[in-house]
Amino acid sequence: MCLPHAGGTAQLFHGWPALLPADVEVLAVRYPGRQDRLAEACVEDMATLADAIESALLPRLDRPLALFGHSMGACVAYELALRLEARGIVPEHLMVSAHVSPQWTAHTTLHAADDATLITHVRHLGDLHSEAYDIPELRDLLLPALRADYRIIETYDSPRPAPVKAPITAYVGQDDPSCPLDQVRSWSDLAAPGSFELRSFPGDHFYLVPHEADVAADVSARLARPARGLRA
């Protein structure tokens, strides 16, 4: 299962099915308030979002599951892993991209800032389709979801996060201004000894777009490793 970034959509992972093995099904989450869910109210807190995704996953929990979350999606994936473990189900792998570990999440207030400030911050991370914010009609459609997602991550409070049983791989862009390497490595504190790896790629916060094939190849290699079993 793939979980996109703040303001992002499932389209981020559109090319992955062609890059992963044929026996791997790619499930990309569509958060409320965008794409074909545009009419739905945006979610504004982490617990509500993670609970809703867990409920949607229930019919699929009879098969192996790996989680890949990018940016905000990394923390959503982690929260989802905790919920699945509480059901006795350990994901095959937890892959967290472009985000520091939960104890380092900054409690900023960009979700309450004016539009120009929020858009400037997004562009500072990397230029992924940010030209849409220059078109007033598109900006009005996109900003509510972006603002709600920033509220989720900026109010997410996990000062003493619990470890997970799933192996963790952290991915990071080498020029990502939001991801100091020592804080990304802190994901290792949440993994069992010997079950954490860090992969870095050239690029900024959205490194996985120009390096999509390389990231997918790395994910494929991890999914091909011997299964750990599904029960905690």
trRosetta pair geometry for C-beta under 8 A, 3 or more apart (Angstrom, degrees):
i j d omega theta_ij theta_ji phi_ij phi_ji
1 27 4.5 -32 -109 78 72 108
1 28 7.7 157 -164 -88 57 27
1 29 6.7 50 178 -41 101 98
1 53 8.0 124 166 178 148 119
1 57 7.1 -43 -72 -102 155 121
1 65 6.4 8 -8 -167 104 101
1 66 7.3 -179 22 86 63 48
1 67 5.4 -15 64 -111 93 66
1 68 7.2 -178 89 30 46 68
1 77 7.7 170 94 -116 100 95
1 80 7.8 -90 87 129 142 160
2 10 7.5 111 90 -139 106 74
2 12 7.5 -150 147 87 127 101
2 13 4.3 96 107 -72 161 163
2 16 6.9 143 -46 19 156 167
2 26 6.4 3 -5 -168 121 92
2 27 6.8 169 19 86 73 51
2 28 4.5 -23 68 -106 108 74
2 29 6.9 -152 89 6 54 78
2 68 4.9 -17 -109 73 73 102
2 69 7.5 160 -162 -85 46 40
2 70 7.7 15 -174 -8 89 100
2 73 7.5 12 168 175 58 149
3 28 7.9 173 -74 -154 28 58
3 29 5.0 12 -109 27 70 130
3 53 7.6 4 -101 -129 121 160
3 67 7.2 4 -3 -170 113 92
3 68 7.1 177 23 93 72 51
3 69 4.1 -12 63 -112 112 84
3 70 7.0 -174 90 23 62 65
3 72 7.9 -107 138 101 104 72
3 73 3.3 168 113 -156 89 107
3 74 7.7 -175 82 -46 114 27
3 76 4.9 -144 166 83 154 124
3 77 5.3 -167 29 -57 136 92
3 80 7.8 171 -49 -3 150 144
4 8 3.4 -136 154 109 120 123
4 9 6.0 5 44 59 172 10
4 10 6.4 -131 -24 -77 128 34
4 12 4.8 135 -112 20 113 139
4 13 7.3 -132 -71 -15 95 101
4 28 7.2 47 -36 -173 100 100
4 29 6.9 -145 9 68 81 87
4 31 7.3 -112 57 -10 103 111
4 70 5.9 -18 -141 56 40 109
4 71 7.8 1 164 48 49 103
4 72 7.8 21 116 63 51 95
4 73 5.2 154 75 -54 11 138
5 8 4.0 87 56 -15 72 136
5 12 7.2 113 11 -70 90 163
5 70 5.0 -61 -53 110 89 95
5 71 3.4 38 -120 52 102 132
5 72 5.4 108 -156 24 48 88
5 73 5.8 -77 -70 -5 40 102
5 98 7.2 -27 -94 89 122 135
5 149 7.8 86 143 163 53 148
5 205 8.0 92 -125 153 158 110
6 71 6.2 -99 4 126 80 125
6 72 4.2 102 -49 -21 82 138
6 146 6.3 79 150 -147 89 61
6 149 3.5 160 -144 129 80 126
6 150 5.5 84 -171 -64 146 62
6 152 7.4 -173 -106 53 103 109
6 153 6.0 -78 -69 -4 130 135
7 122 6.8 -4 29 -122 163 137
7 142 6.6 49 -157 176 102 98
7 145 5.9 119 -120 109 53 93
7 146 3.6 23 -93 -102 111 85
7 149 5.5 -137 -36 43 55 145
7 150 7.8 20 -38 -38 99 89
8 12 5.4 5 -178 -36 123 134
8 70 7.2 -19 51 85 173 115
8 71 7.4 122 -10 53 138 128
8 72 7.8 179 21 42 111 110
8 73 7.4 -58 61 -34 135 120
8 149 7.9 122 18 -131 69 171
9 12 6.5 150 74 -15 54 86
9 30 6.7 14 -159 -126 78 76
9 31 7.7 -120 -112 32 53 88
9 34 5.4 -132 -92 132 104 134
9 35 5.3 120 -145 -42 130 119
10 13 6.2 -61 -175 42 61 98
10 14 7.5 98 130 -64 72 75
10 28 3.6 120 -152 124 97 116
10 29 6.3 -167 -86 75 100 30
10 30 4.7 -51 -23 -75 125 78
10 35 6.9 -30 27 -22 98 166
11 14 5.1 -6 -159 -38 54 118
11 35 7.5 169 -30 -86 103 129
12 28 7.4 177 60 -154 79 134
12 70 6.7 -121 142 42 154 151
12 208 7.9 52 175 96 106 120
12 209 7.7 -86 -150 -84 82 92
13 16 4.6 -24 -175 -1 83 129
13 26 6.2 -164 149 174 121 129
13 28 4.3 -178 61 -96 129 132
14 28 7.7 -57 -66 1 47 168
15 18 6.0 -59 -173 41 64 109
15 19 6.3 47 139 -15 85 118
15 212 5.7 36 84 163 134 150
15 216 7.9 -101 113 -53 92 148
16 19 5.5 -74 -146 45 40 106
16 20 5.7 24 166 -15 81 113
16 26 4.9 139 99 -115 116 156
16 28 7.7 137 36 -62 132 119
16 212 7.6 -122 -77 -174 69 106
16 216 5.7 -178 -132 -107 76 121
17 20 6.4 -62 -134 40 27 100
17 26 4.8 -122 -73 19 80 129
19 212 6.9 -156 -46 142 167 93
19 213 5.9 -148 -131 -120 132 61
19 216 3.7 26 128 137 131 162
19 217 7.4 -85 172 -51 106 63
19 220 7.6 -125 138 -46 78 125
20 24 4.4 -83 145 76 122 134
20 26 6.4 135 33 -58 144 109
20 216 5.8 -114 -62 -170 76 106
20 219 6.9 -49 -102 98 108 114
20 220 5.6 -176 -132 -85 67 98
20 223 7.6 33 -156 37 111 155
21 24 4.9 91 64 -2 81 106
21 220 6.0 125 -22 -141 91 108
21 223 7.4 -147 22 94 119 129
21 224 7.5 110 -26 -75 145 100
24 220 7.5 -129 -9 -113 158 77
24 223 6.1 42 -99 143 134 162
27 60 7.5 83 -60 152 160 176
29 53 6.0 -18 -121 -118 139 119
29 73 7.7 164 49 -127 125 113
29 76 7.9 -116 59 127 163 146
30 34 7.1 -142 -172 81 84 90
30 35 5.5 -88 -150 60 120 137
30 36 7.0 3 171 48 158 86
30 37 5.6 142 137 -1 112 127
31 34 6.3 41 75 31 84 112
31 37 7.3 -153 106 76 36 142
31 42 7.6 36 145 -139 107 76
31 43 6.8 -109 -168 28 101 110
31 49 7.1 -10 -130 -140 105 117
31 145 7.1 127 100 -157 118 114
31 149 7.3 67 128 -85 168 110
32 37 4.9 -111 -128 148 48 129
32 40 3.9 -96 -154 109 104 123
32 41 6.3 11 145 79 137 43
32 42 5.7 176 101 -111 95 36
32 43 5.7 104 43 -20 117 88
33 37 6.4 -11 9 114 26 95
33 38 6.6 33 -175 -135 29 38
33 40 5.9 -96 -51 83 52 78
33 41 6.7 -16 -71 154 100 20
33 42 3.6 19 -55 -80 156 83
33 43 7.7 -139 -7 6 122 61
33 144 6.2 -127 -170 110 125 104
33 145 4.2 162 122 -92 117 96
33 148 6.4 77 46 39 174 151
34 37 6.2 18 57 67 45 88
34 38 6.0 32 -129 -88 15 69
34 142 7.7 47 -112 -122 108 61
34 145 4.8 41 -54 -95 109 165
35 38 6.6 -169 65 -47 23 86
37 40 4.6 -33 176 22 88 124
38 141 7.1 -23 -146 -164 125 104
42 144 5.8 -172 -19 143 141 94
42 145 5.4 -174 -102 -107 130 57
42 147 8.0 98 99 73 166 77
42 148 3.5 -169 139 -15 137 175
42 149 7.6 -91 -172 -40 125 68
43 48 5.2 -164 -155 103 114 114
43 49 4.5 138 121 -75 151 90
43 52 7.0 -133 -83 12 150 146
43 148 6.5 117 72 160 39 125
43 152 6.9 47 113 -80 89 126
44 48 7.6 29 52 48 51 138
44 148 4.9 -95 -90 -153 77 88
44 151 4.8 -16 -159 98 90 135
44 152 6.2 -151 -169 -64 32 77
45 48 5.0 81 70 12 89 106
45 49 7.1 -170 90 -7 44 91
45 151 7.6 -59 -71 126 54 99
45 152 6.1 165 -122 -116 14 73
45 155 6.5 -62 -117 92 79 127
46 49 5.9 -64 -150 40 31 108
46 50 6.0 23 161 -14 71 111
46 75 6.8 -64 -129 131 131 115
46 76 7.0 -149 -147 -94 87 70
46 79 6.0 171 165 -58 109 166
46 152 5.3 119 -65 -171 68 90
46 153 7.7 95 -73 -84 108 41
46 155 7.6 -160 -12 88 98 82
46 156 4.6 76 -39 -106 143 99
47 50 6.0 -58 -141 42 27 105
47 51 6.0 28 160 -20 64 111
47 79 7.6 -135 -98 -171 46 143
48 51 5.9 -57 -144 38 26 111
48 52 6.3 26 157 -20 62 108
49 52 5.9 -58 -151 34 28 110
49 53 6.5 23 156 -15 64 106
49 76 6.1 -67 120 -122 122 115
49 152 6.3 18 -8 -132 145 141
50 53 5.9 -55 -147 38 32 108
50 54 6.3 37 153 -22 65 106
50 76 5.9 -168 -84 -152 86 72
50 79 4.0 -78 -104 118 154 124
50 80 5.4 -149 -150 -67 94 68
50 83 6.2 162 153 -23 110 141
51 54 5.6 -54 -149 35 31 114
51 55 6.5 33 153 -21 64 104
51 83 7.3 178 -96 -114 53 154
52 55 5.7 -52 -151 33 32 112
52 56 6.6 30 152 -17 64 105
53 56 5.6 -54 -149 37 35 111
53 57 6.4 35 152 -22 66 108
53 76 7.0 80 7 172 158 112
53 80 5.8 -55 98 -99 126 124
54 57 5.7 -60 -151 35 31 113
54 58 7.2 57 151 -51 62 83
54 80 6.1 -177 -71 -135 87 81
54 83 4.7 -75 -93 125 145 147
54 84 7.1 -158 -125 -61 103 73
55 58 6.0 -23 -162 -16 37 115
57 60 5.4 -81 -166 52 62 103
57 61 6.1 79 141 -57 91 93
57 65 7.5 58 -165 -128 127 157
57 80 7.7 97 -10 -163 155 120
57 84 7.8 -51 107 -87 149 109
58 61 6.0 -38 -150 -6 34 119
60 63 6.3 -56 179 38 73 102
60 65 7.1 103 126 -84 103 121
61 65 7.1 -42 -120 -24 57 140
61 84 7.5 -174 -125 -135 119 103
61 87 7.4 -40 -164 119 156 148
61 89 5.9 -70 -165 -101 113 166
64 92 5.0 43 -177 -46 107 129
64 227 6.1 -98 -101 -128 142 124
64 230 6.5 -130 -98 -79 62 106
65 84 7.5 -133 80 -137 138 159
65 89 7.5 35 37 158 124 121
65 91 5.2 -75 98 -124 87 81
65 92 6.4 168 74 3 35 92
65 230 8.0 76 19 -126 86 104
66 91 5.8 112 -116 175 36 102
66 92 4.5 -56 -74 65 88 103
66 93 4.4 10 -136 50 109 89
66 94 7.7 -153 -163 -68 68 30
66 95 6.9 37 165 -3 105 107
66 219 7.9 146 124 -169 146 98
66 222 7.7 130 -144 111 152 108
66 223 5.9 -100 -17 -100 159 99
67 77 4.1 150 153 -157 123 108
67 80 6.2 165 -117 83 150 124
67 81 6.1 -123 24 -63 154 98
67 91 5.2 -27 -6 -157 102 162
67 93 7.2 -155 38 95 61 59
67 94 5.2 -1 63 -120 108 62
67 95 6.5 -175 96 32 57 71
67 166 7.8 57 28 136 108 168
68 73 7.8 21 124 133 54 124
68 77 6.8 -119 104 -103 7 154
68 95 4.2 -12 -107 74 75 117
68 97 6.8 30 -177 -12 84 119
68 219 6.5 -11 -83 -120 143 134
69 72 7.7 -98 172 103 108 42
69 73 3.4 -159 -163 133 81 79
69 74 4.0 165 102 -82 107 31
69 75 7.0 -142 134 25 149 34
69 76 5.5 176 -131 60 141 84
69 77 3.1 -146 -23 -15 128 123
69 78 7.3 -96 36 -15 150 71
69 95 7.3 159 22 90 59 65
69 96 5.8 -8 63 -118 95 62
69 97 6.6 -171 94 29 46 83
69 99 7.6 -31 114 18 101 138
70 73 4.7 32 46 51 51 126
70 74 6.5 23 -131 -43 6 85
70 97 4.3 -29 -109 79 66 119
70 98 5.6 30 -166 37 73 118
70 99 7.8 143 177 -19 32 106
70 208 6.5 -104 -113 27 134 151
71 74 6.3 166 63 -1 8 100
71 97 7.0 -36 -27 99 51 80
71 98 4.6 -29 -68 101 71 114
71 99 5.4 130 -140 -59 29 104
71 205 6.8 47 -85 180 120 107
72 75 6.1 -58 -167 37 47 104
72 76 6.4 44 141 -18 74 107
72 99 7.2 145 -61 -86 20 140
72 149 5.7 -110 -34 179 177 106
72 152 6.5 73 -159 89 130 119
72 153 4.8 -104 -113 -64 100 129
73 76 5.2 -53 -143 40 41 115
73 77 6.0 48 155 -25 70 101
73 97 7.5 2 78 53 105 95
74 77 5.7 -52 -150 33 29 112
74 78 6.6 30 150 -19 62 104
74 96 3.8 79 -151 -156 108 88
74 97 5.8 -160 -74 43 112 48
74 98 6.9 -170 -30 65 132 61
74 99 3.8 -167 50 38 143 135
75 78 5.5 -48 -147 34 36 114
75 79 6.4 36 154 -16 66 103
75 96 8.0 72 -52 -139 41 117
75 99 6.2 -118 -33 155 86 158
75 102 6.0 114 -123 -94 100 92
75 105 6.9 49 -91 -84 145 137
75 153 6.5 132 39 -119 148 89
75 156 5.9 43 160 173 152 167
75 158 7.9 178 -150 13 112 141
76 79 5.8 -55 -149 39 32 109
76 80 6.2 34 151 -21 65 107
77 80 5.6 -55 -147 37 31 113
77 81 6.4 37 151 -24 64 102
77 94 6.1 146 142 -154 111 88
77 95 7.4 -60 155 64 162 53
77 96 6.3 -165 70 -92 130 79
78 81 5.6 -49 -150 30 32 114
78 82 6.8 33 151 -18 63 101
78 94 6.6 78 -95 -172 61 135
78 96 6.6 23 -53 -90 103 128
78 102 6.3 -146 105 -48 160 121
78 161 7.4 -12 159 -164 137 139
78 164 7.1 -139 -150 -35 75 140
78 190 7.4 0 -143 147 122 161
79 82 5.7 -50 -153 33 35 113
79 83 6.6 34 150 -17 65 105
80 83 5.6 -55 -150 37 35 111
80 84 6.3 34 153 -18 68 105
81 84 5.8 -56 -146 38 31 110
81 85 6.3 33 155 -20 65 105
81 91 5.4 -77 -117 8 92 128
81 94 5.1 -7 -78 -94 152 130
81 164 4.8 9 134 -131 130 148
81 166 5.7 -100 -150 20 129 136
82 85 5.8 -54 -149 35 30 112
82 86 6.6 35 152 -23 62 103
82 162 6.2 98 -118 68 121 119
82 164 6.5 -102 -74 -92 66 103
83 86 5.6 -50 -154 29 34 115
83 87 7.1 27 148 -12 61 103
84 87 5.6 -59 -159 38 39 109
84 89 4.4 -77 174 82 93 101
84 90 7.2 143 119 -94 108 19
84 91 6.1 79 84 -42 154 89
85 88 7.4 59 -172 -72 37 12
85 89 6.8 -113 -83 67 30 51
85 90 6.0 46 -100 -92 83 66
85 164 6.4 -155 -42 -141 147 81
85 165 6.1 139 -116 15 126 107
85 166 8.0 -124 -68 -19 112 95
85 232 5.3 91 -154 -78 75 143
88 231 5.3 -10 161 -149 95 78
88 232 4.9 -129 -146 28 47 97
89 230 5.5 -22 -141 171 77 88
89 231 6.8 -41 -97 -102 44 42
89 232 6.9 -36 9 -25 12 93
90 164 7.9 141 -141 171 87 89
90 165 4.7 -64 -125 87 127 121
90 166 5.5 172 179 -66 86 80
90 228 6.5 -75 105 103 126 123
90 229 7.2 45 55 95 117 70
90 230 6.4 178 47 -164 71 32
90 231 6.9 11 7 99 95 10
90 232 5.1 128 -47 -79 100 72
91 94 5.7 97 82 -62 134 79
91 164 8.0 -4 38 167 103 132
91 166 4.5 1 69 -95 86 148
92 166 7.0 53 87 -138 14 108
92 223 6.9 63 121 -127 140 69
92 227 6.3 -63 -120 -134 112 76
92 228 6.3 158 -132 24 59 100
93 166 6.0 151 -128 177 17 110
93 167 5.5 -32 -121 71 74 93
93 168 7.8 145 -170 -97 68 26
93 169 6.7 2 -178 7 114 105
93 222 5.4 88 -114 145 167 120
93 223 6.8 -109 13 -83 138 63
94 164 6.1 50 -12 95 156 153
94 166 4.4 106 -17 103 101 130
94 167 7.1 -178 30 88 76 42
94 168 4.9 -27 78 -103 102 73
94 169 7.6 167 88 26 53 62
95 168 7.6 158 -89 -159 32 52
95 169 4.9 -11 -115 65 79 97
95 170 7.9 169 -160 -86 53 25
95 171 6.7 27 179 -11 95 111
95 219 6.5 -7 -88 -112 171 97
95 222 7.3 129 -75 83 122 160
96 99 6.0 -87 170 58 102 102
96 101 8.0 76 117 -96 160 62
96 168 6.5 -5 6 -165 110 101
96 169 7.4 171 27 87 65 48
96 170 5.2 -24 73 -110 94 71
96 171 7.2 -179 91 24 43 74
96 187 5.9 -173 56 -117 141 151
97 170 7.5 159 -86 -164 36 52
97 171 4.1 -13 -111 65 83 110
97 172 7.4 -179 -155 -71 55 43
97 208 6.4 15 -176 -44 148 140
98 171 6.9 -23 -28 97 65 84
98 172 6.3 135 -86 -119 46 56
98 173 6.4 23 -98 1 97 96
98 176 6.0 -154 -133 -135 86 157
98 178 7.4 50 177 77 83 114
98 179 6.1 -112 -153 -54 48 144
98 205 5.3 90 -155 -161 130 68
98 206 7.7 26 -97 -75 159 35
98 207 7.3 173 -76 25 113 98
98 208 7.6 -101 -30 -11 123 113
99 178 7.8 -26 -109 122 49 114
99 179 6.9 -99 -91 -98 9 109
99 184 7.7 129 92 -112 32 84
100 104 3.9 -76 139 86 133 128
100 105 6.7 -177 78 -70 103 51
100 178 7.7 -123 -19 145 99 77
100 179 6.0 -177 -55 -128 78 66
100 180 7.0 23 -91 47 122 77
100 183 3.8 -20 -135 138 121 112
100 184 5.7 -92 -109 -72 57 53
100 186 6.8 29 -176 46 84 117
101 104 5.6 79 63 15 68 105
101 161 7.1 -140 163 37 97 148
101 183 6.5 -146 23 171 80 66
101 184 7.1 134 -26 -140 79 23
101 186 3.9 -120 22 97 137 97
101 187 4.4 -173 -84 -69 107 58
101 189 6.7 91 173 42 168 105
101 190 6.4 173 -150 -9 124 123
102 105 5.6 -22 -158 -18 47 115
102 156 7.3 -101 -146 137 94 117
102 158 3.9 -24 157 83 128 131
102 161 4.2 99 67 -60 131 144
102 190 7.7 75 19 -62 106 148
103 158 6.5 -93 -74 107 52 81
103 159 5.9 66 -132 -158 81 35
103 160 7.0 51 -100 -85 113 26
103 161 5.7 -122 -48 2 87 103
103 186 6.6 -104 52 148 108 140
103 189 7.7 -24 12 73 136 144
104 183 4.2 145 -165 -157 174 116
104 186 6.1 118 -22 54 125 152
105 153 6.7 -137 -159 178 122 80
105 156 5.5 -50 141 84 163 106
105 157 8.0 -140 77 -99 127 29
105 158 6.9 66 18 41 129 91
106 154 7.4 -31 99 -124 71 73
107 154 6.2 98 -149 -176 45 70
107 155 7.5 68 -136 -99 88 35
107 157 7.7 29 -89 -91 119 84
108 154 5.3 -87 66 -129 65 116
109 112 4.8 -30 167 36 97 112
109 113 6.8 125 115 -43 75 85
109 154 6.4 137 -94 168 32 147
110 113 5.0 -37 -151 6 49 124
110 117 6.9 -148 -142 126 82 102
110 118 5.5 124 171 -108 96 79
110 121 5.6 -55 -138 28 145 169
110 150 5.3 -91 89 -180 99 142
110 154 6.5 -174 36 -71 80 147
111 118 7.6 71 -105 -108 27 126
111 147 5.3 109 -153 -170 76 69
111 148 7.5 90 -145 -88 121 13
111 150 3.9 179 -77 101 89 103
111 151 3.9 129 -160 -66 165 71
111 154 5.5 -151 -7 32 115 141
111 155 8.0 -49 24 -22 150 99
113 117 3.9 -94 158 86 130 130
113 118 5.1 159 78 -52 108 84
113 121 7.8 95 61 -9 155 133
114 117 5.1 90 59 9 75 104
114 118 7.2 -151 93 -4 36 92
115 118 5.9 -64 -149 39 30 108
115 119 6.1 24 159 -15 69 111
115 139 7.3 65 -171 171 134 122
115 143 6.1 -31 -124 -128 103 148
116 119 5.9 -58 -144 40 28 108
116 120 6.2 32 156 -23 64 108
117 120 5.7 -54 -147 34 28 113
117 121 6.6 30 154 -20 62 104
118 121 5.8 -55 -154 33 31 112
118 122 6.6 31 151 -19 64 105
118 143 7.4 99 93 -142 142 98
118 146 6.8 124 154 126 128 122
118 147 6.7 -24 -144 -90 165 82
118 150 7.0 -120 -141 -17 115 167
119 122 5.6 -52 -149 35 36 113
119 123 6.4 32 154 -16 67 106
119 130 7.4 126 -169 -164 89 105
119 133 4.8 153 -135 173 128 156
119 139 7.9 -22 -85 -136 138 113
120 123 5.8 -58 -149 39 31 109
120 124 6.5 39 150 -29 64 103
121 124 5.5 -50 -152 26 33 117
121 125 7.2 36 152 -22 62 98
122 125 6.0 -53 -164 25 35 112
122 130 6.3 163 117 -114 107 116
122 133 7.6 134 73 -41 138 155
122 146 7.0 -33 -75 -160 145 136
123 126 7.9 -128 -165 69 33 18
123 127 6.3 27 -148 -92 76 73
123 130 5.0 110 -95 -167 88 164
124 177 6.4 -62 148 53 97 147
125 176 7.3 14 -159 -152 78 79
125 177 6.7 -127 -110 47 52 99
125 178 5.9 -5 -115 -17 101 125
125 204 6.5 138 158 155 51 115
125 205 3.8 -12 171 5 96 155
125 206 7.4 91 130 -22 95 89
126 173 7.7 49 -68 67 143 171
126 176 7.6 -39 -42 -114 119 75
126 203 7.6 42 -119 167 138 89
126 204 3.7 163 -88 103 111 128
126 205 4.2 -149 -4 46 121 89
126 206 4.2 -167 110 13 148 99
126 207 7.9 -120 -105 -38 160 55
127 130 5.2 -93 -145 18 65 120
127 206 7.8 -115 58 38 35 137
128 205 7.9 -102 -12 88 122 96
128 206 4.3 155 -55 -91 129 169
128 209 6.3 165 -114 -31 112 155
129 132 5.5 15 157 -10 89 115
130 133 5.7 -29 -178 15 67 114
131 134 5.4 -43 -169 20 57 117
131 135 7.6 49 142 -16 71 97
132 135 6.0 -58 -162 31 46 107
132 138 4.5 -109 -177 138 88 141
132 139 7.1 160 136 -68 71 61
132 142 6.1 91 124 -29 124 157
133 138 7.3 -109 -80 103 25 102
133 139 4.9 77 -149 -101 53 99
133 142 6.8 -101 -86 74 75 139
133 143 7.8 93 -123 -67 95 93
134 139 7.5 151 14 -54 10 118
135 138 4.2 50 82 22 110 112
135 139 6.3 172 78 -19 52 87
136 139 5.5 -57 -141 36 28 114
136 140 6.4 29 162 -21 65 105
137 140 6.1 -54 -153 32 28 110
137 141 6.9 22 150 -14 60 108
138 141 5.6 -61 -153 38 37 110
138 142 5.9 21 157 -13 73 115
139 142 6.0 -64 -137 43 28 102
139 143 5.8 31 169 -32 67 111
140 143 6.6 -42 -128 22 21 111
141 144 7.7 -70 179 22 26 100
142 145 6.3 -71 -166 43 46 104
142 146 5.9 39 149 -20 80 115
143 146 5.4 -59 -140 42 37 113
143 147 5.8 36 163 -21 72 107
144 147 5.9 -57 -144 38 27 109
144 148 6.3 26 158 -18 63 108
145 148 5.7 -55 -145 38 30 111
145 149 6.2 30 157 -19 65 107
146 149 5.9 -58 -149 37 28 109
146 150 6.4 26 154 -17 64 106
147 150 5.8 -54 -148 37 31 110
147 151 6.5 36 150 -22 63 102
148 151 5.5 -52 -153 32 34 114
148 152 6.7 41 147 -25 64 98
149 152 5.4 -44 -154 25 38 116
149 153 6.7 20 156 -7 67 103
150 153 6.1 -60 -145 43 34 99
150 154 5.6 24 161 -13 70 117
151 154 6.0 -62 -132 46 25 103
151 155 5.9 3 172 0 65 117
152 155 6.8 -82 -150 46 15 92
152 156 6.3 33 153 -50 60 104
153 156 5.4 -33 -146 2 34 123
158 161 4.4 43 156 -77 116 93
161 190 5.8 -27 110 -95 117 124
162 190 7.4 76 106 -138 35 97
163 189 7.4 -119 -90 136 95 58
163 190 4.8 177 -118 -159 59 51
163 191 6.7 -163 -155 -48 99 11
163 192 7.2 107 167 -61 131 57
164 168 7.0 105 63 -58 115 110
164 190 5.9 32 11 156 84 98
164 191 6.9 -21 61 -97 80 55
165 192 6.7 31 -141 -34 48 120
165 232 5.9 155 12 -126 159 90
166 191 7.9 -73 90 -121 54 87
166 195 7.9 179 133 153 34 132
166 228 7.7 168 -122 51 60 156
167 191 6.4 49 -145 -150 43 122
167 192 7.6 -66 -91 42 61 97
167 195 4.0 -121 -112 -178 81 99
167 196 7.1 -167 -165 -72 73 39
167 197 7.9 22 169 5 109 93
167 222 7.9 -150 97 -165 129 114
167 228 7.5 168 -10 -48 101 147
168 187 5.3 -147 144 151 143 112
168 188 7.3 -163 76 -94 125 41
168 190 6.5 70 -36 86 160 95
168 191 4.2 -124 20 -75 113 126
168 195 6.7 82 19 125 68 85
168 196 5.0 -4 69 -112 95 80
168 197 7.8 -178 99 31 57 58
169 196 7.4 160 -87 -159 39 49
169 197 4.8 -12 -116 66 84 93
169 198 7.5 171 -162 -86 62 24
169 199 6.4 17 178 0 107 109
169 218 7.9 -173 158 148 153 113
169 222 6.2 -89 -19 -103 152 158
170 184 5.2 155 154 171 142 94
170 185 7.2 -156 55 -91 153 33
170 187 4.6 147 -62 37 129 149
170 188 8.0 -82 -5 -45 128 73
170 196 7.4 13 -4 -170 99 95
170 197 7.5 -167 29 95 66 48
170 198 5.0 -16 67 -113 99 73
170 199 7.3 176 89 29 50 66
171 198 8.0 162 -83 -162 28 53
171 199 5.1 -18 -107 73 72 98
171 200 7.5 152 -161 -92 52 33
171 201 7.0 9 -172 -1 97 108
171 207 7.9 -150 153 77 102 123
171 208 7.1 61 135 -73 141 114
171 215 6.7 58 -148 -132 155 108
171 218 7.8 131 -96 96 121 147
172 176 5.9 -119 -175 27 84 138
172 179 5.0 -164 -143 135 116 147
172 181 6.9 163 97 -106 164 71
172 184 5.0 -15 -63 -134 144 165
172 198 7.2 -11 11 -169 112 96
172 199 7.5 158 24 88 67 51
172 200 5.1 -29 72 -109 87 80
172 201 7.6 172 87 26 40 71
172 207 7.7 69 148 24 31 148
173 176 4.0 110 67 -43 97 104
173 179 7.2 111 49 45 73 138
173 200 7.3 104 -141 -160 9 77
173 201 6.0 -43 -108 73 57 82
173 202 7.3 4 -155 137 77 21
173 203 4.3 -82 -143 93 115 77
173 204 5.1 39 132 125 153 8
173 205 6.0 -125 32 -71 140 16
173 206 7.3 16 -51 44 153 24
173 207 3.2 173 -94 -34 106 129
173 208 7.9 -106 -63 -25 102 66
174 200 5.2 83 -72 168 84 117
174 201 6.8 -135 -18 88 90 31
174 202 5.6 -32 25 -112 122 39
174 203 6.8 91 32 38 78 43
174 207 7.6 103 11 -96 65 146
175 202 7.4 24 -2 -168 104 56
175 203 6.3 -126 39 130 100 16
175 204 5.0 -52 93 -85 96 63
176 179 4.2 19 102 30 123 112
176 203 7.7 29 -54 111 85 65
176 204 5.4 117 -90 -172 60 48
176 205 4.7 107 -131 -78 99 58
176 207 7.0 -77 -56 -24 109 114
177 204 7.5 -7 -5 -149 79 96
177 205 7.4 -50 33 -49 71 103
178 205 6.0 40 26 -95 116 118
179 183 7.0 -145 -162 76 51 104
179 184 5.2 44 -179 -60 101 119
179 205 7.5 143 -8 -105 114 76
180 183 4.6 71 72 13 94 108
180 184 7.0 -169 90 -10 45 86
181 184 5.5 -55 -146 37 37 112
181 185 6.1 40 155 -22 69 104
181 198 7.8 79 -161 -180 92 150
181 200 7.7 -24 -112 -81 111 136
182 185 5.6 -50 -147 36 32 114
182 186 7.0 50 148 -37 59 95
183 186 5.5 -31 -157 7 38 122
184 187 6.5 -23 172 -5 49 107
184 198 6.6 103 124 -133 109 120
185 188 5.7 -16 172 0 68 115
185 198 5.9 -36 -98 -70 76 147
186 189 5.4 -17 -175 5 67 116
187 190 5.8 -59 -168 36 53 109
187 191 6.8 44 141 -19 75 109
187 196 6.5 163 107 -143 87 124
187 198 8.0 139 52 -86 115 92
188 191 5.6 -63 -148 36 43 110
188 196 4.0 156 -115 111 79 169
188 198 7.9 -54 -53 -46 109 104
191 195 4.7 -146 168 87 112 90
191 196 4.0 148 59 -62 152 101
192 195 4.5 42 65 20 86 131
199 218 6.0 95 -145 -170 171 158
201 207 4.6 143 88 158 112 134
201 208 7.3 106 57 -77 153 56
201 211 4.8 -156 -179 72 144 171
201 214 6.6 141 -119 99 129 132
201 215 6.9 -52 -49 -70 157 94
202 207 6.7 164 94 -140 38 114
202 211 7.1 140 57 -56 76 135
203 206 7.1 -92 157 83 121 50
203 207 3.1 141 84 -112 125 84
203 208 8.0 -170 92 -20 150 35
203 210 6.1 177 -95 47 142 118
203 211 6.4 -142 -6 -8 145 119
204 207 6.2 175 55 -55 33 77
206 209 5.0 8 155 0 99 117
207 210 6.9 -69 -165 46 44 91
207 211 5.7 -8 158 26 80 123
208 211 6.0 -76 -126 69 31 87
208 212 6.1 72 163 -91 66 60
208 215 4.8 12 -136 -32 91 167
209 212 6.1 -5 -156 -52 24 100
211 214 4.5 -47 -179 45 92 116
211 215 5.6 96 118 -26 91 96
212 215 5.9 -60 -146 38 28 108
212 216 6.1 25 159 -17 66 110
213 216 5.8 -57 -145 40 28 110
213 217 6.3 32 154 -23 63 106
214 217 5.6 -51 -148 33 31 113
214 218 6.6 31 153 -18 63 103
215 218 5.7 -55 -153 35 33 110
215 219 6.4 33 150 -18 66 105
216 219 5.5 -52 -146 38 34 113
216 220 6.2 42 152 -25 65 103
217 220 5.5 -49 -148 32 32 116
217 221 6.6 34 153 -21 63 102
218 221 5.8 -51 -152 31 33 112
218 222 6.7 28 152 -15 64 105
219 222 5.9 -60 -153 37 33 108
219 223 6.3 28 153 -16 68 108
220 223 5.8 -60 -147 39 30 108
220 224 6.3 30 155 -24 65 109
221 224 5.8 -57 -150 32 30 113
221 225 7.5 47 150 -38 59 89
222 225 6.0 -32 -164 0 40 114
